[in-house]
Amino acid sequence: MLNQFAVIIYLGFIAYNGHYIESNYLVHFLSLSLLFFDAAYISYKNVKCNKVLNHFSLLLLLLGWQFLLYLFDFRPISKAVSMLLLPVCFYQSAYFIQTFLFQSSAYRGQKALLAFLKISCVTAIICFFFSDRAFFTAYQLQFFISTLALAVVGIMQRKRIVFVLKSQWKRLLFPLALVVIPFVIYLSVFHRESEYMASMGSYIPVMLAFVCIHSIVFQYHPQQVQFLSLSGGYIVALVFVGLVGLVGMAYLFQIPLMAILMSVYIVVLLAQVYNILLYVRICRQPTNYNNPTDRQHFYAYSLEQIKREENLKKDFSNYLHDNILQNLLSIKNMLCKAEQPEIRRLLLDTLTELNASIRFQMQTYHPNLVKSLTLKENIQNLLDSMEENHSANICLDCDKDVFLVEPYNVLIYRMIKELVTNALKHSSATTIDVLLMQEDGRITLKVTDNGIGFKPFTYKSGSHQGLASIGEQVSLLDGTMNIQPATGGGTAVVISMPMNGGDSYENFVGR
């Protein structure tokens, strides 16, 4: 909302000084306006304050202001700020693209890439304060070095990028046509008019990238009973007809284009104010669950949530009773003898075990994968911590560049933890091997031990709660779990499931 207000003030200041939007800059202005409007739309939809969507919205605002200031550089300060935003916009664009492609997870070459991006951006900004020649030289170097670094990382991580493109290709075709076809028509009509072609080369990749990302991000949001719940084709058609109507009205009645476009910005600003007031009203007026309509939409979701919460509460209650409470009672009984060295040592050991147990359970309920580490490094750290408290040797066989999109990375992490824990507790194994691989969009996890073996069971029967939970999750994900004797004795648990890339961005932007 503040950005819309700032744009209106800036356009009013431009008009006050006698500068208006010429016909040769109309497409340029409409393109940058789409960036501003989409940033406002993303902020409206981002009710969970997702960091990725916040970054995307900020990037659109930076690009919009850079284009706007460059378009109306009637003052030296406008030109200077526009130039200064160039390296910042390029850095933010490159940073966001790699974050979006790799879903904020670590990958090989990440540190070097981010270092190149930051150093080249800072260098260009510093050169800005020396001379225009030094600045543009540094900016060209930033563009070349950053693009080369992105290309090298793309080649190194080509499997991951190909997987994303394969899983999202349907969402990319429509944006490609939506951007490329109008620009091709525009170029074919005005290719001989230099004033109409100025800076169009920078608009095309920006518009193509932002429309594609927007299409991927917002394909998952549920339908809402309001105007913006219309399908993308209807919205595009309505916006196009509306813009054509406004331009035609301006031409017919000789109304300055600046006045028409400022009116559009004012309408968008009023819509944002309305949504804020509506949100405040809804927060102050809770849903009436005695109303049949509200109850109908709320009941099924609430029932499922209650069941999950009750299961979680029961599990957590058992943990508190069997582990935490018993240890606390033991500590309480020993406090009166704390002066004895043996009792003091026993208290310290009990508190250490209690601390480790709590941390272990926290990781069970909500695994905290370190984003600065790769998936293999996170799993290896988990296995190392489990190996410290047991005599068994745990080996991990996993490619260093293996990638699992969300939420599969967290699910596999939990499954490995549960399966290895079971092997340590029940198999009397001295060696546990964990194999993880992902090929052609299919995940394979195999945990093998050399223990006493395992009695076959059906995980749907309800016995062996941990394995039953894993089996149900795998089944829901259209996968299979087989428990079989291992070669040479022991047990092998083999899990295989498809990795659906279409679900990954739903989890990524909705977490």
N, C-alpha and C positions, 0 to 999 in steps of 0.2 A: 504494500500500500504506500509506503514512504517512497519507494522508487517511482511509482506511477505519479505521485505528487511532484517529485523532483523533475520528471520528464515534462510534465505540464508546465511547470515554472520555467524550465529551460526553453521550451518551444515558445512560450509567451514572451520571454526575453528576446529571443531571436526575431519574432514578428515585430516587437516594439522597436527594434533597431533596423527595420525595413528589409529583413531577409526572409524569403519565402521558399517553399518547396517548388522547384521547377519540375516540369514534366519529365525531363531526362533523369531526375533523381527519384521519381515516384516509386519504381520497383525497389530501389535501394532502401527507401524509407519503409515501405511495406515489409520488406524482409527483416529489417532490424526491429520493427514493431512486433512481428511474430515472436522474436526472441524475448522481448519484454513481456508479452502476453502469456507466452508459455511458461516463463519464470513465475508469473503470478498464479497460473493454473497449477503448477507443481507445488507451490507453497500451500495452495488451497487443499490439494489432495494429500499432502504429506502430514497427516494428523499425528503420526507416531514420531515425527521429527527424525526421520531416518537420515543418517549422515551423508549417505550417497546422494539422496535426492536433494539435500541441502547444498551439497557441493555442485550438483548439476544446475540448480537454480542460480547459485552465485556465478557460475561460469557463463550462463546465458545473460545475466545482467552485465557482466564485464564485457562480453562480446558486443552486446547491444549498445553500451555506452561508447565503446571504442569506435564502432561504426557511426554512431550519431555525432560524436565530436569531430570525427574526420569529415563527415558530410557537411557540417556547418563550422568550418574552421575560420570564421570571420574574425576571431580574436586570437592573438598569439597564445594566450593561455589554453584555448581550446585545442589548438594544434599541438602544443607541448604535451598536454595530458593525453591526447590521442596517441601520440608517438610513444609516450611512456607506458601506455597500456598494451602496446604491441607485444613486447617480450613477456609481460605478465599473462596476457591472454593465451599466448602460445604455450607457456609453461603449464598453466592450469588445464588447458585442453589436453596436452600430452599426459599430464598426471592423471586426469580423470579417465582418459581412454584406457590406460593400463590398469587403473583401479577397477574399472567396469569390466574389462575383459577377464581379469584374473580374480574378480570378486574379493578384493582386499586381502587375498592370501599371498603368502610369500612364494617366490619362484626363483629359479637360478638366473642370475644376472640382474636381479632387482636392485641391489645396492648400487651397482655400477651405473645402471640406467638413471636412477634418481639423482645420483651425484652429478652426472652429465647434465641433466635437466636443470638442477639448481644452480650449478656453477655457471652455465651458459646464460641463464636468465639474469643472475646477479651481475655478471660481467657486462651484459648489454645495458642494464640500468645504470651502472656506474659510468659507462662510456657516454650515456645520454648527457651527462653534466659537463662533458668536455667539448664535443662538437657533433654536428649532425653527421659528418662523414664517419667519425669513429663509432657513432651509435649504429648507423645502418650497416657498417662493416661487422660490428659485433652481433647485430641482429641476424644478419645473413649466416654468420658462423653458428649462432644458436640454432637457427632453422636447419642447417646442414647437419650439425653434430647430433642434435636431438632426433632428427629424422633417421639418421644412420643408426643411432643407438636403438631406437624403436624397431627398426628393421632387423637388426641383429638379434634382439630379444625375441622378435616375432618368429625368426627362423629357428632359434633355439627351442621355442615353445610352440612350434607349428602344430603339434598334435592337439594341444589345448585350444588354439585359435580355430583350427579346422572343426573341432567338436562344437564350439560355440556357433560357428557359421552354419553347420549342418542342422543344429537343433533350432536355429532361429531364422532359417532362410525364408520361411513363409512370412515372417514379420518384416523382412527386409525388402521384399519385392514391391509392396505397395508404396512405402516411402521413397524407394528408388524411382518409381514412375512418377510419384507426386512431385518430386523435386526436379528430376532430369527433364521430363517432357516440357514443363513450362519454360525452363531455362533454354532448352534447345529452340523452342518457338521464338523466345525473346531474342536469342542470338541470331537466328536466321532472318529476323525482321530488321534488327538494328545493328548488324555486324559492320556496316559501313559508316555508322554514326559514332565517332569517337567519344562524344560527350555522354552517350548512352551506355557505352561499354566500359567506362572507367570503373575500376575496382571490382568488376563483376567476378573476376577470378577468385577473389577471396570469399565472396558470398556463397558460391556453389558448394565447396567442401564443408563450410560451416553449417549451411542449411541441411545438407545431406546427412551429416553426422548427427545433428541434433534431432532431426525427424526420425532417423533410424533408432537412436537410443530411446527417444520418447515412445516409439511404437513398441519396443521390447519391454520397457518398464511398466507401461500402463495397460498391458494386455490382460493383467490378472485381476484388476480391481473389480469388485462385484458391481452389478448394475444398481443404480440408485434412481429413485423416482424423482428425477429432475431433468432439466434440459441437457446437462452435460453427460447424461447417461445414454444419449443417442450414439449410434455407431459412428466410427471415424469418417466413413463416406458421407453421411448426412451432415456432419459438422463441417467438413471441408466444403461441401456444396453450399451450405448456408453462408459460410464465411465468404466464399467466392462471390456468390450472388449479392451479398450485402456490400462488399467492397466495390463491385461493379456498379451497383446502384448509387452508392455515395459519390463515386467519381463521375458518373453520368449526371447526377444532380448538380454537382459542382460545375461541370461544363455547361449544362443547360441554363443555370441561373447565374452564371459568372461568379460563383462563390469561390474564394481562394481555397486551394487544397489544404493549406495550413489550418484553416478554420474547421474544415470537415474532419481532418485527422485529429486535431486537438479535441474535438467533440467526442470522437471515439475513445480517446484516452480518458476523458472525464466520465464517460459511461462505464468504462472498466473500473475506474476508481470508485464510483458509486456502488457498483456490484460488489467490490471487495468490502466496502463499509457495511453493506447490507449483510454479507455473509458473516462478518464479525459480530454484528448485532444479533443475528440469528443464532450464532453459536453461544453467545452469552445467555440468550433467552433459554436455549435448550438446556444449558448447564444449570440454570436456576429452576427449571421445571422438569423434574424427573419423569421418566416414562410411566404412564398409568397402566399397571399390569392388570387392572380390573377391566380394562378395555379389551374386547375380544380381538381386535386387529393387532394391538401391541402384543397381546399374549400369544397369538398364533405365530408371529414371527420370532418370539423370544423363547417359546417353550422348548422346542427341539434342541436349540443351541444350548440352553441352560441345562437341560437334562444331561446332555453329553458332558458338559463342563463339570457338573456336580459329580458324575460318575468318576471322571478322571481325578478330581480333587479328593474324593473319598479314598480312592486307591492310593493316591500319593500320601494322604494323611495317615492311612493305615500302615503303609510301608515306613514312613518317617517315625510313627509312634513305636513300632517294633524296634527300630534302630535305637531310639532314645532309651527304651526300656532295657533292651538286651545289652547295649554297649555303654552308652553314656551314664545312665542311672546307676548301673552296677559298679562302674569304676568310681563314680562320685561317692557312693556309699562306702566303698572300700577305703577311699581317701579319708572320709570323715571318721571312720573307725580307727584309723591309724594316726590321726593328728595328735591324740593324747600321748603317743609314744614317739613323736617326731624328733625328740632329742637323741634317740639312739641312731648311730650311723647306719645300721642296716635298714631301719625303718625309713630314714631320710632318703637313702638310695632307692628303696622300693617306691616311695612316693614320687621321686623324680622319674623313675622308669614308667610308672603308671601314667603320670601327666604327659610324658613324651608319647606313649602309646595312644593316649586319648587325643592328643593334638594330631597325630598322624591319622587316626581313625576319622576324625572330623573332616580333615582335608580330603581324605580319600572319598568320603561320602559326598562332600561338596562336588567333587569331580564327577561322581556317579550321577547326581541329579542334574548337574549342568556343567558339562566339560568345558573347560576354558582353554581353547586352542590358542596358542601364542601366534599372533598374526605375523610377527617378524620371523617366524620359523616355518619351514616347509612342513607338509603333512608328515613326511617320513621322520623329520626331526622331532615333531610333536609325539609321534607314536614311539619313537626310540626312547625319548625321555620318560614316557609312561612305563615302558617295559623295564627300563633301568631302575626306576623307583620301586617297581614291584619285585625286581630281582634282589634288591638290597635286603629285604626282609625274609627271603627264602633261599634255600640252598640250591634250587633248580637253576639251570642255565637256560636263559630265554634268548633265542636268536630271531632276528627280523630279516626277512628276505623281501626287499621292496626296492623298486627303482627310485633313484634320488629325485627324478622329475615326475613321479606319479602324481596325478591330480584327480581329485574328486570334487565335483561342484557341490555347492550347498543344496540340500542338507545332508548329502551322502557322506561328507567328510566327518561330521559329528556322529552320525549313525554308526559308521564303521569304527570310529574311535571307541564308542561305547561297547560295541560288540566285541572288539578285541579285548577290552578290559574285562568284560564279563566272562568270556571264554577262557582267558588266561587265569583269571581268578578261580574259576571252577577246576581247571587242571591242577592248580597249586593246592587247592583244598582237598580234592577228592581222589586224585589219580596217583599220588605218591611218585610223581614223575621227577626225574633228574634232568631231563632236557625237554624243552618246549620250543617248537618251531612255528613261527608266524609268517605266512606267505600272503602278500597283498599285491594284486596286479589289476590293471585296468586296460583292456584292449578292445578297440572298436566299440566303445560305449557300453562295455559289460564289465562289472566288478566281480572279481573272484577273491575270496578270503578263505584261507585254510589254516587251521590251528591244529597242530599235531603234537602229541606227547608220547613218551615211552613208558607210561605208567601201567597200572593194573588192568586197564581196559574199562569198558563202560557197558552197562546193561542197556540194550536197545529200549527205546520208549517212543511214544507218540506225543509230540509236544503239544498237540491240541487237547490232550487228556487232562492237563492241568498239573501234572507232576513236574518237578524240577522247574520252579518258577522262573529262574533266570533264563534257562534255555527256552522255556515256553514263550517268554516275552520276546526273545530274539526271533523265534520261529514265526510268531504272529506278525512281527514287523516285516520280516523278509517276505512272508506270504502277501501282505498288503502291498508290497512294492513289486509284486509279480516276479518274485525270486524263489529260489529253492534252498533248503538247508538239509544236508545229509550228515548223519552221524554213523561212522563206520569204523571197523577195526583198522588200526594202522599197520603198515608193513613192519614186521618184526616185533609186534606187540604194542599195546597202548591204544589210543583213540585218535581219530581224525574227524574234525568237524569242518565240512566244506560248505561254504555259502556262495551262491552265485545269484546276481541280480542285474537287471539293466539299469544304466544310469540315464535317466531322462533329463536332458538338458533343458527342456521346456519348463520344468519345475524349479530349476535352480535360481532363476532371477526372481521368481515369485517369493522365494525364501530370502533372497539377498536384499531386496528392496522393502520387504515387509517385516524384517526382524526388529 
